[in-house]
């Protein structure tokens, strides 16, 4: 039935919108790992003694 083709595009558009919303919400709630800044950690912490045998 050729007259049903517009409904197929409507369903594909709805599926695309739902997938886009799910993808954007996953990216919003799952954040990447925080990078550790070694320079600020070394300056703020007290120097550790070096161990000698």
Secondary structure, 3 states (H helix, E strand, C coil): CHHHHHHHHHHHHHHHHHHHHHHHHHHHHCCCCCCCCHHHHHHHCCCCCCCCC
